[in-house]
Amino acid sequence: MIKHTPTAAFLLSVMLWGLSGNFCAQAQTLDRIVAVVEDDVILEQELQKEVNVIVQRIAASKTQMPPESVLRKQVLEKMIVDKLQRQMADRAGISISEDQLNSSAADIAQRNNMSLEQFRSELEKQGMSYKGFLENMRDEIAINQLRGREIGGRIKVTEQEVDHYLETQGKVGADDTIQYHLGHILVALKEGASADEIQKAQREANDLVKKLRGGADFAQAAISHSDDANALKGGDLGWRTTSTLPTIFSGGINQMHTGDISEPIRSASGFHIIKMIENKGLDNHIITKTKVRHILIKTNELIDDAEARKRLFGLKARIMDGDDFAALARSHSDDKGSALKGGSLDWVSPGDLVKPFEEAMNKLNVKQVSDPVQSQFGWHLIQVLDRENKDNSVEYRRNQVRDALRKRKIEEETELWIRRLRDEAYVEINPARL
């Protein structure tokens, strides 16, 4: 706990407790303060708004609703942690531009097969303010950037670590042929917890395991008791492979059956309880590789979009009349690297090229030449030379392991980082408002 008390926080805490006279009258003219978080506050109306959102989510999932006091406490704790991270992002100078915000909103709308206006309308139908949605998204993006700066930047996964994982697991990807859908409850411990605190947390974890094995609803227990970031989602970790699980409980997960509840698992963060919700197998990973070449015309102050298209249509007509694509690429393409190879990009895999280029390429038959295609680099004439299906399972598994090991490290470090941030922050909670 930080020993100093910020001046603003001190004044607000006086209001919070409503000690006497003018302070009490002043407090009553404002929304009631539920918590002081460093130099900021959480108001009762803010808390209630978040509680209402979570109540709707829990009701939609058909999970039994926990007592209101428990739910308010869990939601408040999440709000405190989010506010601390947002404050830290502000101090770090992280700001999200309107262009970034609008672009992110458009991406979300597109993933839901909607235009931005349709997405906005749908939010409003569900009683959600679009402006409020954007502000929440702004905070989420800023927090993600903060975590990337504070944690992600120092997380590295070496090829040796990938090799070691694959060696210790036996056959490449052997343990990743199964996916696990898991639930998670964390009974947290602060850093430097005393023996009594550890014993108390272990007793709580043991009691939870006993109740869960006796038929208690796992999602409700997670919402009511878990200190994990996924608590308000019923502790749902989603689908994971062994390599994506935290090291401390990845080893025994393949021994669990659907519905099983693990014994409490101790880590630096506290005691973890895992539920095996379901599992499923994975197929081999087959990709289509494409051998492709192109001619690029870049736009500039002398060549606009119309002129670039005109030139490429002219080159296409020459190719259709029998001129050699490679020779034209060498003499006309602005992509000097591929021009030397007759425009060849060689064999490419899905995701190697920018989206507009790849989408146009995928629509072409072998030997077919496209019409001009625009990308961020300029205008392209594309020809597919060949295609082949390839079992990419080994390379795919290595990439999976590499990504999973990085994600595992980030999750473990983030959990500790958030716990440390919370423990060291100046926070006062008004129990009367809970």
C-alpha positions, -999 to 999 in steps of 0.1 A, spaced: 0 0 0 13 34 -9 18 54 22 12 89 8 -24 101 3 -29 125 -27 -45 158 -18 -74 153 -41 -80 118 -28 -79 131 8 -105 158 1 -127 133 -17 -123 107 11 -136 134 36 -166 138 14 -169 100 11 -172 95 48 -194 126 52 -179 135 85 -197 168 92 -212 201 81 -205 215 47 -187 183 35 -218 162 41 -240 188 24 -216 190 -5 -215 152 -9 -253 150 -11 -253 174 -40 -232 150 -60 -238 114 -71 -228 94 -41 -192 83 -42 -186 45 -40 -148 45 -41 -118 68 -43 -92 55 -67 -60 75 -65 -71 110 -76 -104 99 -91 -137 85 -79 -163 59 -89 -198 72 -85 -228 52 -75 -246 58 -108 -214 46 -127 -214 14 -106 -251 8 -111 -248 13 -149 -221 -14 -151 -240 -37 -128 -270 -34 -151 -249 -44 -181 -235 -75 -163 -270 -84 -150 -282 -85 -186 -253 -106 -197 -258 -131 -169 -295 -133 -176 -288 -139 -213 -264 -168 -204 -291 -183 -182 -267 -184 -153 -282 -182 -118 -278 -146 -106 -256 -141 -75 -267 -119 -46 -267 -82 -56 -242 -73 -29 -217 -99 -42 -223 -88 -78 -218 -51 -69 -185 -60 -51 -172 -79 -81 -182 -52 -106 -167 -25 -85 -134 -44 -82 -132 -47 -120 -140 -10 -123 -112 -1 -99 -86 -22 -118 -97 -7 -151 -96 28 -137 -61 23 -123 -49 10 -157 -65 40 -175 -49 64 -152 -15 47 -158 -22 49 -196 -29 87 -192 4 92 -173 22 73 -200 8 96 -226 -13 70 -244 -41 86 -263 -65 72 -289 -74 94 -318 -109 97 -333 -96 80 -365 -84 50 -345 -117 48 -326 -138 51 -357 -117 25 -375 -120 0 -346 -158 6 -345 -160 -1 -383 -140 -33 -379 -163 -45 -352 -194 -37 -373 -178 -55 -403 -171 -86 -382 -208 -86 -373 -218 -83 -410 -232 -48 -405 -225 -13 -417 -214 12 -391 -249 28 -391 -266 -6 -387 -242 -14 -358 -250 19 -342 -287 13 -346 -284 -22 -331 -266 -8 -301 -293 17 -295 -320 -9 -299 -304 -28 -270 -304 3 -249 -267 11 -253 -254 46 -261 -231 46 -291 -211 74 -275 -208 54 -244 -197 24 -265 -170 45 -281 -157 57 -248 -156 22 -234 -137 11 -265 -113 40 -262 -105 29 -226 -101 -8 -238 -77 2 -266 -57 24 -243 -54 -3 -217 -44 -29 -243 -17 -5 -256 -5 0 -220 -3 -37 -214 16 -41 -247 41 -15 -236 44 -26 -200 43 -64 -205 42 -75 -242 73 -57 -252 95 -77 -228 80 -111 -235 101 -132 -259 97 -167 -271 129 -183 -286 131 -211 -311 148 -231 -283 117 -228 -262 95 -240 -290 119 -269 -296 119 -278 -259 81 -277 -257 78 -300 -287 105 -324 -274 89 -327 -240 54 -332 -255 67 -358 -279 53 -357 -315 49 -323 -330 15 -309 -319 5 -341 -302 -11 -324 -272 -26 -297 -295 -47 -322 -314 -73 -317 -286 -89 -285 -275 -103 -279 -241 -132 -256 -231 -124 -245 -195 -138 -226 -166 -115 -209 -141 -118 -195 -106 -90 -177 -88 -88 -172 -50 -62 -145 -51 -33 -139 -27 -15 -106 -25 23 -105 -28 40 -113 5 9 -129 19 12 -142 55 9 -179 64 -26 -172 79 -37 -155 47 -25 -184 26 -43 -209 49 -75 -188 47 -74 -187 9 -67 -224 7 -97 -232 29 -119 -210 7 -106 -228 -24 -112 -262 -8 -147 -252 2 -155 -240 -33 -142 -273 -48 -164 -293 -24 -195 -272 -33 -188 -274 -71 -183 -312 -70 -216 -313 -50 -234 -296 -79 -230 -259 -73 -232 -238 -105 -196 -230 -117 -204 -198 -135 -223 -184 -105 -195 -194 -82 -170 -177 -105 -191 -145 -106 -194 -145 -68 -160 -156 -57 -133 -155 -84 -106 -128 -84 -98 -135 -120 -104 -110 -148 -129 -135 -164 -150 -137 -132 -179 -117 -146 -180 -140 -176 -186 -169 -153 -149 -178 -153 -151 -189 -190 -116 -192 -205 -129 -203 -239 -113 -230 -260 -76 -237 -252 -50 -262 -263 -24 -275 -238 2 -251 -250 -20 -221 -244 -27 -230 -207 -7 -215 -179 22 -238 -170 10 -245 -135 -20 -265 -146 -13 -275 -182 3 -308 -172 -28 -325 -156 -55 -311 -179 -54 -341 -202 -64 -364 -173 -97 -345 -167 -131 -355 -182 -160 -334 -191 -175 -319 -159 -145 -326 -137 -134 -300 -111 -97 -299 -103 -82 -297 -69 -70 -261 -60 -37 -254 -78 -13 -230 -61 6 -203 -79 21 -169 -71 -13 -153 -77 -33 -176 -54 -53 -208 -57 -68 -218 -91 -98 -241 -97 -104 -255 -132 -135 -271 -146 -134 -292 -178 -165 -280 -196 -159 -300 -229 -132 -309 -253 -128 -317 -290 -102 -328 -316 -84 -308 -343 -79 -318 -379 -47 -316 -399 -40 -281 -412 -41 -279 -450 -34 -247 -468 -35 -236 -505 -2 -221 -517 -2 -199 -548 26 -191 -572 19 -156 -583 35 -126 -601 25 -90 -606 32 -56 -622 29 -26 -599 22 10 -609 25 34 -580 6 67 -579 23 100 -574 19 137 -583 23 127 -620 3 95 -620 -31 94 -605 -54 64 -600 -70 68 -635 -36 70 -652 -23 39 -633 -54 19 -643 -51 30 -679 -14 19 -681 -22 -15 -666 -51 -21 -689 -27 -13 -718 -2 -38 -704 -29 -64 -700 -40 -60 -736 -4 -66 -747 -2 -97 -726 -34 -110 -741 -19 -103 -776 11 -125 -767 37 -102 -750 57 -118 -722 44 -109 -687 79 -113 -672 95 -89 -698 68 -63 -692 72 -66 -654 110 -60 -657 105 -29 -678 73 -14 -663 68 -26 -626 75 -1 -598 81 -31 -574 118 -32 -582 125 -63 -561 100 -85 -579 106 -68 -613 141 -83 -615 124 -117 -612 99 -110 -639 73 -98 -613 75 -131 -594 65 -132 -558 71 -170 -558 50 -192 -537 28 -174 -511 7 -187 -482 -26 -173 -469 -20 -141 -450 14 -133 -467 0 -106 -489 -22 -75 -483 -59 -83 -482 -70 -66 -515 -42 -83 -534 -49 -117 -518 -87 -115 -524 -82 -107 -561 -56 -134 -565 -78 -160 -549 -105 -153 -575 -82 -160 -605 -78 -193 -623 -43 -205 -631 -27 -185 -659 -55 -159 -657 -45 -122 -656 -65 -98 -634 -79 -64 -642 -61 -36 -623 -63 -41 -585 -57 -14 -559 -39 -19 -527 -21 4 -502 10 2 -524 -6 12 -557 -23 -6 -586 -14 -42 -596 -18 -65 -625 -18 -101 -611 -13 -134 -627 -16 -168 -609 9 -193 -623 1 -224 -601 -16 -236 -570 -11 -265 -546 -26 -278 -514 0 -285 -487 -2 -302 -454 12 -274 -433 6 -292 -400 42 -292 -387 48 -255 -395 14 -246 -383 19 -264 -349 52 -247 -344 35 -213 -350 7 -224 -327 32 -233 -300 52 -201 -305 20 -180 -302 7 -200 -273 39 -198 -253 39 -160 -258 2 -158 -248 9 -179 -218 38 -157 -206 17 -126 -212 -13 -140 -193 9 -150 -163 28 -117 -162 -4 -97 -167 -21 -114 -138 8 -106 -115 11 -71 -129 -26 -63 -123 -25 -77 -87 6 -56 -80 -10 -25 -94 -41 -30 -73 -22 -38 -41 0 -7 -44 -27 18 -53 -45 42 -30 -81 30 -29 -109 37 -4 -142 19 -7 -174 32 10 -190 0 24 -223 18 29 -227 21 -9 -222 -17 -14 
